[in-house]
Amino acid sequence: MTTFIATLGFDSTRVTRPVLTYGLEEQDEIVLVHPTDHDNPRAEEAKNDVRRMIAELQPNVEIRTVTLDPDGFFDSIRRTAAQIDAAEDDVVLILGGGARDIYLPVAFVTFVRQSSIDSVLQFSDISGSVSELEIPNFLHPPGKSVVETLEVIVNEEHEGASLELIANVLNVAKSTVARHVTELEERDFVRSEREGKSKIAYPTEQGCLAVDLGAV
């Protein structure tokens, strides 16, 4: 079972296209997030369009709405996070449409609940395409010694850094570097490849960004 949490404005396509791109199954749930505004006919039409299209394709899908107060930024973050926490299985968060007043707090939650979200999909304003976003994990940075290992790997971004090279630069044991690289791989900051008997570490985009922003 998948719970889709999607921001909705006046265009139902910004919800239905990401949902259908990801794949919809029986017993899935769609949570439509929109501002507290019950008097807007265009918003109501968009919600009805989503319900109508989903019912035609997969009638055994529950669709419900959650309203966010445009003037309550912190409360909107709490309410969105609560929806993620309450989901029983997979969570897909869709940054589709809707007013910036709700889009921003929902987007913010993708960072603070990154480990609880299985996929973040974005509907492009430019091309109308759907893409999956990789949300960097900066909430719980690694220890200082692990960060130093990451910095060496980032400095060797193009050639890659062997465990031996990192150990020599930092003057630490190779086994220590191996543990650091394993942790960095688990965080998606680093990827590694075998070249002969050597293990070569390369930074991911997320790893480079973490160092560039001083986020670790």
DRENKE-964780 format. One record per residue: x, z, y negated of N, C-alpha, C, CB in turn; residue in three letters. Coordinates in steps of 0.1 Angstrom, whole numbers, always signed. Each point is the difference from the previous one (the first is absolute). Glycine has a CB too. Layout:
N
> neast nup nnorth caeast caup canorth ceast cup cnorth cbeast cbup cbnorth resn
> X Z Y X Z Y X Z Y X Z Y ALA;
...
//
This chain:
216
> neast nup nnorth caeast caup canorth ceast cup cnorth cbeast cbup cbnorth resn
> +8 +0 +12 -8 +0 -12 +9 +0 -12 -19 +12 +12 MET;
> +15 -20 -22 +7 -1 -13 -9 +3 -11 +15 -17 +10 THR;
> -10 +25 -19 -7 +3 -13 +7 -8 -11 -7 +24 +8 THR;
> -1 -33 -14 +5 -8 -11 -5 +8 -13 -1 -22 +13 PHE;
> +10 +25 -22 -3 +6 -13 +4 -10 -10 +4 +24 +8 ILE;
> -14 -30 -15 +2 -11 -9 -6 +2 -14 +0 -15 +20 ALA;
> +8 +12 -30 -5 +0 -14 -8 -12 -2 +20 +13 -8 THR;
> -32 -11 +1 -9 -11 -2 -4 -1 -15 -8 +2 +24 LEU;
> +8 -14 -29 -5 -3 -13 -13 -8 +0 +24 +2 -9 GLY;
> -22 -14 +4 -12 -10 +0 +2 -11 +10 -3 +6 -24 PHE;
> +14 -7 +31 +3 -11 +9 +1 +5 +14 +12 -13 -18 ASP;
> -22 +10 +26 +0 +5 +14 +11 -6 +8 -24 +3 -1 SER;
> +29 -15 -2 +11 -6 +7 +12 +8 +1 -9 -22 -7 THR;
> +11 +30 -4 +12 +8 +0 +0 +12 +10 +2 -5 -24 ARG;
> -13 +7 +30 -1 +9 +12 -2 -7 +13 -10 +17 -16 VAL;
> +1 -27 +16 -2 -7 +13 +11 -8 +5 -23 -1 -6 THR;
> +31 -5 -3 +11 -8 +5 +11 +8 +6 -5 -17 -18 ARG;
> +9 +28 +12 +10 +9 +6 -5 +6 +13 +9 +5 -22 PRO;
> -21 -1 +23 -6 +6 +12 +1 -11 +12 -15 +16 -14 VAL;
> +10 -28 +11 +0 -10 +10 +14 -5 +4 -23 -7 -8 LEU;
> +32 +7 -2 +14 -3 +3 +6 +10 +9 +2 -11 -22 THR;
> -5 +24 +20 +6 +10 +9 -7 +0 +14 +5 +14 -20 TYR;
> -18 -17 +20 -7 +0 +12 -10 +12 +1 +19 -11 +11 GLY;
> -32 +7 -8 -11 +10 +0 -6 +1 +14 -5 -5 -24 LEU;
> +3 +18 +28 -5 +2 +13 -12 +9 +0 +23 -3 +10 GLU;
> -31 +4 +1 -11 +9 +0 +5 +15 -2 -12 -16 +16 GLU;
> +3 +23 -22 +3 +15 -3 +10 +2 -12 -5 +4 +24 GLN;
> +10 -15 -29 +8 +2 -12 -8 +5 -12 +15 -19 +8 ASP;
> -8 +23 -18 -7 +6 -12 +6 -6 -12 -6 +21 +12 GLU;
> -3 -24 -22 +5 -5 -13 -5 +10 -11 +0 -25 +8 ILE;
> +10 +30 -16 -3 +9 -11 +2 -8 -13 +6 +21 +14 VAL;
> -16 -23 -21 +1 -8 -13 +2 +10 -11 -15 -19 +9 LEU;
> +26 +18 -16 +3 +9 -11 -3 -7 -13 +18 +12 +14 VAL;
> -26 -5 -23 -3 -6 -13 -3 +10 -10 -10 -20 +12 HIS;
> +9 +17 -25 -2 +10 -10 -14 +6 +1 +17 -12 -15 PRO;
> -18 +24 +9 -14 +6 -1 -8 -8 -10 +10 +23 +6 THR;
> -17 -33 -2 -8 -8 -9 -11 -7 +9 +20 -4 -16 ASP;
> -31 +10 +15 -11 -6 +9 -9 -10 -7 +0 +22 +12 HIS;
> +3 -25 -25 -8 -8 -8 +5 -14 -2 -8 +20 -11 ASP;
> +19 -24 +18 +6 -12 -1 -5 -10 +11 +20 +11 -11 ASN;
> -28 -21 +7 -5 -9 +10 +10 -8 +7 -21 -1 -13 PRO;
> +32 -3 +6 +10 -8 +7 +8 +8 +11 +3 -13 -22 ARG;
> -1 +26 +19 +6 +9 +10 -9 +1 +12 +12 +13 -18 ALA;
> -25 -11 +16 -10 +1 +11 +0 -12 +8 -14 +16 -14 GLU;
> +14 -28 +7 +0 -12 +7 +12 -2 +9 -13 -10 -19 GLU;
> +25 +14 +14 +12 -1 +8 -1 +9 +13 +13 -4 -21 ALA;
> -18 +16 +19 -2 +9 +12 -9 -6 +10 +4 +20 -15 LYS;
> -15 -26 +10 -10 -6 +9 +6 -12 +7 -19 +8 -15 ASN;
> +27 -16 +8 +7 -11 +6 +9 +4 +11 -1 -12 -22 ASP;
> +8 +23 +20 +9 +5 +11 -8 +4 +12 +16 +8 -17 VAL;
> -27 +0 +15 -9 +4 +11 -6 -12 +7 -5 +21 -13 ARG;
> +1 -31 +6 -7 -11 +6 +10 -8 +9 -15 -2 -20 ARG;
> +27 -1 +14 +10 -8 +8 +5 +8 +12 +7 -12 -21 MET;
> -4 +24 +20 +5 +8 +11 -11 +1 +11 +15 +13 -16 ILE;
> -28 -11 +12 -10 +1 +9 -2 -12 +8 -12 +16 -15 ALA;
> +14 -28 +9 -1 -13 +7 +12 -1 +11 -11 -10 -20 GLU;
> +22 +15 +16 +12 -2 +9 +1 +11 +11 +11 -12 -19 LEU;
> -14 +25 +15 +2 +11 +9 -10 +11 -4 +25 -6 +3 GLN;
> -37 +5 +3 -11 +9 -5 +3 +15 +3 -15 -18 +4 PRO;
> +24 +21 +6 +2 +14 +3 +12 +6 -8 -9 -5 +23 ASN;
> +9 +2 -36 +10 +6 -9 -7 +8 -11 +16 -20 +5 VAL;
> -11 +32 -6 -6 +9 -11 +6 -3 -13 -5 +18 +17 GLU;
> -3 -20 -27 +5 -2 -14 -6 +11 -9 +2 -25 +4 ILE;
> +7 +32 -11 -5 +10 -9 +8 -1 -13 -7 +15 +19 ARG;
> +3 -8 -29 +6 -1 -13 +5 +14 -4 -14 -19 -6 THR;
> +25 +19 -2 +5 +12 -6 +2 -3 -15 +12 +8 +22 VAL;
> -17 +0 -31 +1 -2 -14 +11 +9 -6 -24 -7 -1 THR;
> +32 +1 -8 +10 +7 -7 -3 +1 -15 +17 -7 +18 LEU;
> -15 +18 -24 -2 +1 -14 +11 -6 -8 -13 +22 +4 ASP;
> +10 -32 -12 +11 -7 -7 +8 +9 -10 -14 -20 +2 PRO;
> +8 +32 -5 +6 +9 -9 +7 +11 +7 -17 -5 -17 ASP;
> +17 +5 +31 +5 +11 +8 +12 -5 +8 -22 +11 +0 GLY;
> +33 -14 -6 +11 -6 +8 +5 +9 +11 +7 -11 -21 PHE;
> -5 +24 +19 +5 +9 +10 -11 +2 +11 +15 +12 -16 PHE;
> -27 -11 +12 -11 +2 +10 -2 -13 +8 -11 +16 -15 ASP;
> +13 -27 +9 +0 -13 +8 +10 -1 +10 -9 -11 -20 SER;
> +21 +16 +17 +11 +1 +10 -4 +9 +12 +17 -4 -18 ILE;
> -22 +16 +14 -5 +9 +11 -10 -6 +9 +5 +19 -15 ARG;
> -15 -26 +9 -11 -5 +7 +4 -12 +9 -15 +7 -18 ARG;
> +24 -15 +13 +6 -11 +9 +8 +6 +11 +0 -16 -20 THR;
> +8 +25 +17 +9 +6 +11 -9 +7 +10 +18 +4 -16 ALA;
> -29 +2 +12 -10 +6 +10 -6 -10 +9 -5 +17 -17 ALA;
> +3 -29 +12 -5 -11 +9 +10 -4 +11 -14 -8 -19 GLN;
> +26 +8 +15 +11 -4 +9 +1 +12 +11 +12 -14 -18 ILE;
> -12 +26 +13 +2 +11 +9 -12 +2 +10 +13 +11 -18 ASP;
> -24 -16 +14 -12 +2 +8 -1 -11 +11 -12 +11 -19 ALA;
> +19 -22 +17 +0 -11 +10 +5 +4 +14 +3 -16 -19 ALA;
> -10 +12 +29 +3 +4 +13 +11 -8 +7 -23 +7 +2 GLU;
> +24 -19 -6 +11 -9 +7 +8 -7 -11 -15 -3 +21 ASP;
> +16 -10 -20 +8 -8 -9 -6 -1 -14 +9 -13 +20 ASP;
> -1 +13 -30 -4 -2 -14 +6 -12 -6 -3 +25 -2 VAL;
> -5 -34 -3 +5 -11 -8 -5 +1 -14 +0 -15 +21 VAL;
> +9 +16 -30 -4 +1 -14 +1 -14 -7 +7 +25 -1 LEU;
> -18 -29 -5 -1 -13 -7 +0 +1 -15 -12 -9 +20 ILE;
> +22 +4 -26 +1 +0 -15 -6 -14 -3 +21 +15 -2 LEU;
> -34 -15 +1 -7 -12 -2 -4 -3 -15 -9 +2 +23 GLY;
> -1 +4 -27 -5 -2 -14 -3 +13 -7 -9 -23 +6 GLY;
> +0 +22 -16 -4 +12 -6 +7 +3 -13 -5 +9 +22 GLY;
> -1 +0 -30 +6 +4 -12 +13 +7 +1 -23 +2 -9 ALA;
> +32 -3 +0 +13 +6 +0 -1 +15 +1 +10 -18 -13 ARG;
> -22 +23 +8 -2 +15 +0 -1 +6 +14 -12 -3 -22 ASP;
> +8 -6 +32 +0 +5 +13 +12 -6 +9 -25 +3 -2 ILE;
> +29 -15 -3 +11 -7 +8 +12 +9 +0 -10 -23 -6 TYR;
> +14 +28 -6 +12 +8 -1 +1 +12 +8 +2 -9 -23 LEU;
> -13 +18 +23 +1 +12 +9 +0 -4 +15 -12 +13 -18 PRO;
> +5 -23 +21 +0 -4 +14 +14 -5 +4 -25 -6 -1 VAL;
> +31 -2 -7 +14 -5 +2 +9 +11 +1 -5 -21 -12 ALA;
> +4 +31 +4 +9 +12 +0 -1 +7 +13 -3 +3 -24 PHE;
> -9 -2 +30 -1 +7 +13 +7 -7 +11 -22 +7 -8 VAL;
> +25 -20 +7 +8 -7 +10 +13 +6 +2 -12 -21 -5 THR;
> +18 +27 -6 +13 +6 +0 -1 +14 +6 +7 -14 -20 PHE;
> -17 +22 +16 +0 +14 +5 -6 +1 +14 -2 +7 -24 VAL;
> -5 -17 +29 -5 +0 +13 +6 -11 +9 -21 +10 -9 ARG;
> +33 -14 +5 +6 -12 +7 +1 +1 +15 +13 -3 -21 GLN;
> -10 +15 +26 +1 +2 +14 -13 +0 +7 +20 +13 -4 SER;
> -31 -12 -3 -14 +0 +6 -7 -13 +0 -1 +24 -6 SER;
> +7 -34 -1 -6 -13 -2 +8 -10 +9 -7 +5 -24 ILE;
> -1 -13 +32 +6 -9 +9 +4 -13 -7 -13 +10 +19 ASP;
> +5 -14 -29 +3 -13 -7 -6 +1 -14 +0 -13 +22 SER;
> +7 +7 -31 -5 -2 -14 -1 -15 -3 +10 +23 -8 VAL;
> -22 -28 +5 -2 -14 -2 -3 -2 -15 -8 -3 +24 LEU;
> +13 -8 -30 -2 -3 -14 -6 -14 -1 +19 +15 -7 GLN;
> -30 -16 -1 -6 -13 -3 +7 -5 -13 -22 +6 +12 PHE;
> +28 -17 -11 +7 -6 -12 -9 -5 -10 +19 -6 +15 SER;
> -17 +10 -28 -7 -5 -11 +4 -15 -3 -2 +23 -10 ASP;
> +14 -26 +14 +5 -14 -3 -4 -10 +10 +19 +11 -11 ILE;
> -17 -8 +24 -2 -10 +10 -13 +2 +8 +24 -3 +1 SER;
> -29 +15 -2 -12 +4 +9 +4 +2 +14 -14 -13 -15 GLY;
> +27 +14 +18 +5 +3 +13 +0 +15 +3 +14 -21 -1 SER;
> -12 +24 +14 +0 +14 +4 +14 +3 +5 -25 +1 +5 VAL;
> +32 +9 -9 +13 +4 +5 +1 +14 +3 +10 -18 -14 SER;
> -2 +22 +23 +2 +14 +4 +12 +5 -8 -9 -4 +24 GLU;
> +7 +16 -30 +11 +6 -7 +7 +11 +8 -13 -5 -21 LEU;
> +26 +5 +19 +8 +11 +6 +2 +11 -10 +12 -16 +15 GLU;
> -18 +27 -13 +0 +11 -10 +13 +9 +3 -26 +0 -2 ILE;
> +35 +1 -8 +12 +8 +3 -3 +15 +1 +13 -17 -13 PRO;
> -6 +23 +22 -1 +15 +2 +10 +7 -8 -9 -4 +23 ASN;
> +5 +9 -35 +9 +7 -8 -4 +15 -2 +5 -21 -12 PHE;
> -15 +25 +19 -5 +14 -2 +9 +11 +6 -23 -10 +1 LEU;
> +29 +7 +10 +9 +10 +7 +14 -6 +2 -20 +10 +11 HIS;
> +28 -10 -22 +13 -7 +1 +9 +7 +10 -2 -6 -24 PRO;
> +11 -2 +30 +10 +6 +10 +10 +9 -7 -3 -21 +14 PRO;
> +11 +28 -6 +10 +9 -5 +11 -8 -7 -5 +16 +18 GLY;
> +13 -8 -26 +11 -7 -8 +9 -8 +8 -2 +19 -16 LYS;
> +7 -14 +28 +9 -7 +8 -5 -13 +5 +10 +22 +6 SER;
> -24 -22 -3 -6 -12 +5 -1 -10 -11 -13 +13 +17 VAL;
> +10 -8 -29 -1 -9 -12 +14 -7 -2 -18 +15 -10 VAL;
> +28 -7 +11 +14 -6 -1 +2 -11 +9 +9 +22 -8 GLU;
> -13 -21 +21 +1 -10 +10 -8 -13 -5 +3 +18 +18 THR;
> -15 -15 -23 -9 -11 -4 +7 -8 -12 -20 +13 +7 LEU;
> +26 -5 -16 +7 -7 -12 +11 -9 +5 -6 +20 -14 GLU;
> +14 -15 +24 +11 -9 +5 -6 -13 +6 +14 +21 +5 VAL;
> -25 -19 +3 -6 -12 +6 -6 -10 -10 -6 +15 +19 ILE;
> +0 -9 -30 -5 -9 -11 +12 -7 -7 -20 +16 -3 VAL;
> +31 -9 +2 +11 -7 -7 +6 -11 +9 +6 +21 -11 ASN;
> -9 -21 +24 +5 -10 +9 -12 -9 +4 +19 +15 +8 GLU;
> -28 -17 -17 -13 -6 +3 +1 -14 +7 -9 +12 -20 GLU;
> +18 -20 +15 +1 -14 +5 +8 -1 +13 -1 -7 -24 HIS;
> +12 +15 +25 +8 -1 +12 -4 +9 +11 +18 -6 -14 GLU;
> -26 +17 +10 -3 +10 +10 +11 +11 +1 -14 -17 +13 GLY;
> +10 +29 -9 +10 +10 +1 +0 +6 +15 -3 +6 -24 ALA;
> +15 -7 +30 +2 +6 +13 +0 +15 -1 +12 -21 +8 SER;
> -15 +27 +4 +1 +15 +0 +14 +4 -3 -19 +1 +16 LEU;
> +29 -8 -11 +14 +3 -3 +3 +0 -15 +6 -9 +23 GLU;
> -11 -2 -30 +3 -1 -14 -6 +11 -8 +0 -24 +3 LEU;
> -13 +28 +1 -6 +11 -7 +7 +13 +2 -22 -12 +2 ILE;
> +26 +14 +10 +7 +13 +4 +13 +0 -8 -10 +0 +23 ALA;
> +17 -11 -25 +13 +0 -7 -2 +3 -15 +9 -16 +17 ASN;
> -20 +9 -23 -2 +2 -14 -4 +14 -3 -8 -24 -1 VAL;
> +0 +30 +9 -5 +14 -2 +8 +11 +6 -23 -10 -1 LEU;
> +33 +6 +9 +9 +9 +7 -8 +10 +8 +16 -2 -19 ASN;
> -25 -4 +27 -8 +9 +9 +1 -7 +14 -16 +7 -18 VAL;
> +11 +1 +28 +0 -5 +14 -9 -12 +2 +6 +23 +8 ALA;
> -3 -32 +1 -8 -11 +3 -14 +5 +6 +21 -14 +4 LYS;
> -20 +24 +4 -13 +5 +5 -9 +5 -11 +12 +7 +21 SER;
> -7 -1 -31 -8 +4 -12 -6 -12 -6 +14 +20 -4 THR;
> -7 -30 +2 -5 -13 -6 -11 -6 +8 +22 -4 -10 VAL;
> -20 +5 +24 -10 -6 +9 -13 +8 -2 +18 -7 +16 ALA;
> -18 +20 -17 -12 +8 -2 -7 -4 -14 +10 +19 +14 ARG;
> -1 -21 -24 -6 -4 -13 -7 -13 +1 +18 +13 -12 HIS;
> -11 -23 +18 -6 -13 +1 -13 +0 +8 +23 -10 -1 VAL;
> -24 +18 +11 -12 +1 +8 -11 +6 -9 +13 +4 +21 THR;
> -11 +6 -29 -10 +5 -9 -4 -10 -10 +10 +23 +3 GLU;
> +0 -30 -9 -3 -10 -10 -9 -12 +6 +21 +6 -12 LEU;
> -18 -9 +24 -8 -10 +7 -15 +5 +2 +21 -9 +12 GLU;
> -22 +21 -9 -14 +6 +2 -7 +0 -13 +8 +14 +18 GLU;
> -1 -14 -29 -6 +0 -14 -2 -14 -5 +10 +22 -4 ARG;
> -6 -32 +12 +0 -14 -4 +9 -3 -12 -23 -1 +9 ASP;
> +33 +9 -11 +10 -2 -10 +11 -9 +4 -5 +22 -10 PHE;
> +7 -23 +23 +11 -7 +6 -4 -7 +13 +16 +17 -10 VAL;
> -10 -28 +13 -2 -7 +13 +14 -2 +6 -22 -11 -7 ARG;
> +24 +11 +20 +13 -2 +6 +0 -11 +10 +5 +24 -5 SER;
> +7 -29 +7 +2 -11 +11 +13 +3 +7 -13 -17 -14 GLU;
> +13 +12 +26 +12 +2 +8 +8 -13 -1 -11 +15 +16 ARG;
> +24 -13 -20 +9 -12 +0 +12 +4 +9 -7 -7 -24 GLU;
> +7 +2 +36 +10 +4 +9 -2 +15 +4 +16 -17 -9 GLY;
> -6 +25 +8 -1 +14 +2 -3 +8 -12 +16 -3 +18 LYS;
> -18 -4 -29 -2 +8 -13 -15 -1 -4 +23 -5 -7 SER;
> -28 +16 +2 -13 +0 -6 +1 -1 -15 -8 +15 +18 LYS;
> +1 -26 -23 +1 -3 -14 -13 +4 -7 +17 -19 +5 ILE;
> -16 +26 -16 -12 +4 -7 -2 -8 -13 +3 +23 +9 ALA;
> -16 -27 -12 -3 -7 -12 -11 +7 -7 +7 -22 +11 TYR;
> -7 +22 -24 -11 +7 -7 -13 -9 +0 +17 +12 -14 PRO;
> -28 -6 +15 -13 -7 -2 -3 -1 -15 -9 +7 +22 THR;
> -1 -15 -26 -4 +0 -14 -4 +14 -5 -8 -23 +2 GLU;
> +2 +31 +7 -4 +13 -4 +12 +9 -2 -21 -3 +13 GLN;
> +31 +1 -4 +12 +8 -2 +8 -3 -13 +1 +1 +25 GLY;
> -1 -14 -28 +7 -3 -13 -8 +5 -12 +9 -21 +11 CYS;
> -22 +20 -10 -8 +5 -11 +2 +15 -2 -17 -18 +5 LEU;
> +17 +25 +6 +2 +15 +0 +13 +4 -8 -13 +2 +22 ALA;
> +24 -10 -19 +12 +3 -7 +0 -5 -14 +12 -2 +22 VAL;
> -18 -9 -25 -1 -6 -13 -8 +9 -10 +2 -22 +10 ASP;
> -12 +28 -4 -9 +9 -9 +4 +14 +0 -18 -15 +5 LEU;
> +28 +19 +3 +4 +14 +2 -11 +8 +6 +15 -3 -20 GLY;
> -22 -3 +29 -12 +7 +6 +4 +8 +12 -14 -19 -9 ALA;
> +27 +19 +13 +4 +8 +11 +11 +9 -4 -7 -18 +16 VAL;
//
